């Protein structure tokens, strides 16, 4: 008599197999044998992926939750068109199961309001929400166990701010905020945060994240109309970045650089980043203010090893400012880049430099070559005329004897 090995698999191994299957296929395993009939009803991870279901229905999710027994540790819902009543109903079940990992993505044309029941899921450790409206209840005390929070294409309702949502998560280590509008100051108080990604509209930024290791900070919107930062004695560099004592990798976008340049730009860095080894900046062009901000950041990073600079657009830029300013600053900042090993200069596709902007870029490269003693790689990516540029670079004085030029 043949042994039915499939039926005799231990329960934990069945769960491991079922978790790896799309939910529709997991339910189908009930026809394998009597011992598999109800196996899917106890799997701890329920994942409703849009690409695994031709049409996501409220009834499907309802039925799975009704027949399920045992703990639900992970619940992922991808691009479902659901009403607030259905979502609230699901949150009641999940909160009773002490859900730890929750991901909700709504495919509605209008953002879906997150039901207040979600904020009773106090065992959450990871939360991802997208295309939604968030209104935090006034009596909400925070997700005390949450370590990862991703919010995409979201709106805030009522008195909710990002600050009062984040501050209630004392163990938070990873935070991503994409496509949002925050009136006034975006204040992030997260003493244990290690990774931060920001892309949205905000008028000011204050980071109180002393353990932050990696920061990716971009700003949307027209800074001239949207930002309220004014020139004055207080440095935006200090206010936004001054608390990042453990930062190792920092990437900032062009409009955020404009924000940093709107207020006082100190000659001497307000903070020294003794752990910062990688800086990536995206600029429209190195005009005078952008250079001042960049130099302040470079001076703040005494052990900087990798520097990435990406150029986006050169329209409506005072081309003469950057061109002469690098030469002016070359002798003032000879102490820069003592540990720099790699410089990557990247051009957005289809960018065509004017001769003056070309000279500005070359002058920056010349400055780095002149003062960086351990530079090993100078890579220029997507440049229009690499042969001419290579000839010019070879003729510059190089402090490092082992620097390699490469065009990609």
Secondary structure, 3 states (H helix, E strand, C coil): CCCCCCCCCCHHHHHHHHHCCCHHHHHHHHHCCCCCCCHHHHCCEEEECHHHCCCCCHHHHHHHHHHCCCCCCEEEEEEECCCHHHHHHHHHHHHHCCCCEEEEEECCCCCEECCHHHHHCCCCCEEEEEEEEECCCCCCCCCCCCCEEEEEEEEECCCCCHHHHHCCCCCCCEEEEEEEEEEEEEEEECCCCCEEEEEEEEEEEEEECCCCCEEEEEECCCHHHHCCCCCCCCCHHHHHHCCCCCCCEEEECHHHHHHHHHCCCCCCCCCCCCCCCEEEEEECCCCHHHHHHHHHHHHCCCCCCEEEEEECCCCCCCHHHHHHHHHHHHCCCCCCCCCCCEEEEEECCCCCCCHHHHHHHHHHHHHHHHHCCCCCEEEEECCCCHHHHHHHHHHCCCCCCCCEEEEC
